[in-house]
Amino acid sequence: MLIVIIGPPGSGKGTQARRLLAHLGVPHISTGDLLRAAKQSGTELGRQAAKFMDEGRLVPDDLVLAMVAEKLQEPQFDKGGLFDGFPRTIYQAKTLDVSLRERGTPLAMAVELKADEEELTARILKRAAIEKRTDDTPETIKQRMEVYRKQTAPLLDYYRGQGKLVSIDALGTPDEVFSRIRAAIDKRRPA
């Protein structure tokens, strides 16, 4: 079962993805993790990605798609996976759909984590202080929220049109949010 988690910055995508991995027994693809690892590695791809990340902008599709395609070739993804932070644009979603159809493993569902932007900004700033994440400043958060609204939010209609979108309230404790997600996924999970 392949699932995409969609939501604005700070909505808990990474936290909930980690919880779902054990529940579903599938591997994880986090483009945020892939990009941060590439940035830290100092590779050419990492340097290219870092320029965009440091400005709070999305890394261009071609760079992200190359990283994801490479990751999907690993054998553990043959039975499914959980996408966190990908796709972020309609182009990425359509490209992913084509790739998954070619593999014979179409996307099962898209989970939207919804929450108020002010609450999310407070969450991100708190996380930045705890984790010492230098890319989470008020300026970059504002930019990332704007990028989400313009480039990623249209995915909601894309997946809704395919009958794959499930919207989940992302506010509450991590346990409460996970319970909502788990119930929605279990309704669609093959027996």
Summary of the structure (lengths in Angstrom):
residues: 191
radius of gyration: 15.9
end to end distance: 11.3
largest distance: 46.0
contacts: 573
relative contact order: 0.20
helix: 61%
strand: 13%
